[in-house]
Amino acid sequence: MAASLWRSVFGGSAAPAEEEEERVAFWSTPERAGWLTKQGEYIKTWRRRWFVLKQGKLFWFKDSTVTRASTPRGVIPVASCLTVKGAEDILNRAFAFEISTRGETMYFIADSEKEKEEWINSIGRSIVQHSRSLADAEVVDYDSTKRPSKPSSSD
């Protein structure tokens, strides 16, 4: 899941860290951070991970001690996300939610209803914020390649 997202956004291998560290200082003042249980990408087991949401990226780590030297286990660029919503009915588990992209759906479980709602709201705000800036950039690119105007009818 995240590995394919990583490749689609940054190209190459799914090895996060070095390039990403330079762009996002995930170790300081995150927009949101906390424990979630995440379903594995290949082996569908559930593992508890520390998540950090910052500057349009959702990183996860094995433990909550995140420093400049920490290596993320993975990252989801929220601009590639289409939806974030509750998923208790799909997983039949309390406090479950999902994040969907064009190619896949990832599942998470929070520790409480309040935590689930806070994560959904934080990720949702980030999706809107970062998708809007992406859309604005596309409009600028489109405008900069305007076609030549038609000759006027007075010629």
C-alpha positions in Angstrom: 0.0 0.0 0.0 2.2 2.7 1.3 5.2 1.4 -0.7 3.3 1.8 -3.9 2.1 5.3 -2.9 5.7 6.2 -2.0 6.9 5.0 -5.5 4.1 6.8 -7.3 4.9 10.1 -5.5 8.7 10.0 -5.2 9.6 7.3 -7.8 12.0 4.5 -7.3 12.1 2.3 -4.2 9.9 2.4 -1.2 12.8 3.3 1.1 11.4 6.5 2.8 13.6 8.7 4.9 16.6 10.5 3.4 14.8 12.6 0.7 11.7 13.0 2.9 13.6 14.2 5.9 14.9 17.1 4.0 11.4 18.2 3.0 9.4 17.7 6.1 10.7 18.1 9.7 8.4 15.3 11.0 10.3 15.2 14.3 9.1 18.7 15.5 5.7 20.3 16.0 3.4 17.9 14.0 -0.1 18.9 13.1 -1.2 15.7 14.8 0.6 12.7 16.3 -0.5 9.6 18.1 -0.9 5.8 18.2 -3.0 4.0 15.6 -3.2 0.3 14.7 -2.5 -0.2 11.0 -3.2 -3.1 8.8 -0.1 -4.3 7.0 0.3 -3.9 3.3 1.3 -7.4 2.3 0.7 -9.5 5.3 -2.7 -8.3 6.6 -1.8 -8.3 10.3 -2.6 -5.4 12.6 0.4 -3.5 14.1 0.4 -0.6 16.5 2.4 2.4 15.0 3.1 6.0 16.0 1.7 8.3 13.3 2.7 11.9 12.6 0.7 14.2 10.3 2.7 17.2 9.0 2.8 19.3 5.9 0.5 17.0 3.9 2.2 13.8 4.7 1.1 11.0 7.2 4.3 9.3 8.5 4.4 6.2 10.7 7.1 4.9 13.0 7.6 1.8 15.2 7.8 3.9 18.4 6.8 7.3 19.7 10.3 8.6 20.2 10.6 10.5 16.9 13.9 12.4 16.4 15.7 13.9 13.4 17.5 10.5 13.1 14.3 8.5 13.0 13.4 6.6 9.9 9.7 6.5 8.9 8.3 3.0 8.3 6.2 4.6 5.6 4.4 7.7 4.4 1.1 8.6 2.8 1.0 11.9 0.8 -2.5 13.2 1.7 -2.9 15.0 -1.6 -3.2 11.5 -3.2 -6.1 10.6 -0.8 -9.6 10.8 -2.0 -11.5 10.1 1.2 -11.1 9.5 4.9 -14.1 8.0 6.7 -15.2 5.6 9.4 -15.0 1.9 8.6 -16.4 0.1 11.6 -19.1 -1.5 9.4 -16.5 -2.8 6.9 -14.0 -4.2 9.4 -16.5 -5.0 12.1 -14.2 -3.3 14.6 -14.8 -0.3 16.9 -13.0 3.0 16.1 -11.9 1.8 12.6 -11.4 4.2 9.7 -10.1 4.1 6.2 -8.1 6.3 3.9 -8.7 5.7 0.2 -6.6 6.7 -2.9 -7.3 5.9 -6.5 -5.5 2.6 -6.2 -6.1 1.3 -2.7 -7.8 1.6 0.7 -5.8 1.5 3.9 -7.4 0.7 7.3 -6.6 2.0 10.7 -8.0 1.6 14.2 -7.9 4.3 16.8 -8.0 3.8 20.6 -11.3 5.6 21.1 -14.2 7.2 19.2 -12.8 10.6 20.1 -9.3 9.7 18.7 -10.9 8.3 15.5 -12.9 11.5 14.9 -9.9 13.7 15.6 -7.7 11.7 13.1 -10.5 11.8 10.5 -10.9 15.5 10.9 -7.2 16.3 10.9 -6.5 14.1 7.8 -9.6 15.5 6.1 -8.5 19.1 6.6 -5.0 18.2 5.3 -6.5 16.5 2.2 -8.5 19.6 1.4 -5.6 22.0 2.1 -3.1 20.1 0.0 -5.4 19.0 -2.7 -6.5 22.7 -3.2 -2.8 23.8 -3.6 -2.3 21.0 -6.1 -5.4 22.1 -8.0 -4.2 25.7 -7.9 -0.8 24.7 -9.3 -2.6 22.9 -12.2 -4.6 26.0 -13.0 -1.5 28.1 -13.1 0.2 25.6 -15.4 -2.8 25.6 -17.7 -3.1 29.4 -17.8 0.6 29.7 -18.6 0.1 27.6 -21.8 -2.7 29.7 -23.3 -3.4 29.1 -26.9 -2.9 32.0 -29.3 -6.1 34.1 -29.7 -8.1 33.9 -32.9 -7.7 36.7 -35.3 -10.3 39.3 -34.9 -13.1 39.5 -37.5 -12.2 43.1 -38.4 -9.1 41.9 -40.4 
